[in-house]
Amino acid sequence: METQHTGPNPLCEIGRTHPRDRHRMKPLEGHPGIWECPRHDMYATIVPQEEADKLERGDAYPLPDGGSGVVVRHGDERGGGIILYYRAED
């Protein structure tokens, strides 16, 4: 069973580093606990610290639709885990 996370939607990874493009991600419909940024084709979810410690930038991570994705970076701690940003593999 997937968990619905509470709290404000996370900032888009691009917005975290570019203040003029600061915006929040939106919940992905039909996928509780996953957020999306349609503007930058990115996703975010919260993973346990142990899982985040095993994942590095560029590592494979599945997309919500089952496609191939890659880790972009780790975000802030939230709800007992770490925000993980990922996108479709190029």
C-alpha positions in Angstrom: 0.0 0.0 0.0 1.4 3.4 -1.0 1.5 6.2 1.6 0.0 9.6 1.2 2.6 12.1 2.4 1.5 15.2 4.4 2.9 18.7 4.3 3.4 21.2 1.6 4.3 20.0 -1.9 8.1 20.0 -2.3 9.8 22.7 -4.3 10.8 21.7 -7.8 14.5 20.8 -7.9 15.1 23.4 -10.6 13.4 26.0 -8.4 15.5 25.1 -5.5 18.6 26.2 -7.3 17.2 29.0 -9.5 15.3 31.5 -7.4 13.6 33.2 -10.5 12.0 29.8 -11.3 10.9 28.9 -7.8 7.7 26.8 -7.8 6.3 23.7 -6.1 5.6 20.3 -7.6 2.1 19.0 -7.9 0.7 15.6 -6.6 0.7 13.1 -9.4 -2.9 11.9 -10.0 -3.4 8.3 -9.3 0.0 7.9 -7.5 -0.2 8.8 -3.8 3.0 10.0 -2.4 4.5 11.1 -5.8 4.8 14.6 -7.0 5.5 15.8 -10.5 6.8 19.0 -12.2 5.4 19.0 -15.8 7.4 22.1 -16.6 10.7 20.2 -16.0 9.6 16.6 -16.5 10.7 15.6 -13.0 9.2 13.6 -10.1 9.7 13.4 -6.4 8.8 10.9 -3.7 9.9 10.2 -0.1 12.1 7.2 0.5 13.5 5.8 3.7 17.0 7.1 4.7 18.4 3.6 4.1 17.2 3.6 0.5 18.4 7.2 -0.1 21.8 6.3 1.2 22.1 3.6 -1.5 21.0 5.9 -4.4 23.4 8.3 -6.1 22.9 10.8 -9.0 22.4 8.9 -12.2 21.3 5.6 -10.6 18.3 3.9 -12.1 14.9 4.6 -10.5 11.5 3.5 -11.9 9.1 6.1 -13.2 5.5 6.0 -12.0 4.4 4.7 -15.4 6.9 1.8 -15.2 9.5 3.5 -17.5 13.2 3.9 -16.9 14.2 6.8 -14.8 17.3 8.2 -13.1 18.0 9.8 -9.8 18.6 13.6 -10.0 19.4 14.3 -6.3 18.3 13.9 -2.7 16.3 16.7 -1.1 15.3 17.6 2.4 14.2 15.3 5.2 10.5 14.9 5.4 8.0 12.6 7.2 10.6 10.1 8.4 12.4 9.9 5.0 14.3 11.8 2.3 12.8 13.5 -0.7 14.2 11.8 -3.8 14.1 13.7 -7.1 14.1 11.7 -10.4 13.4 12.1 -14.1 13.0 10.0 -17.2 16.2 8.5 -18.6 17.6 10.3 -21.6 
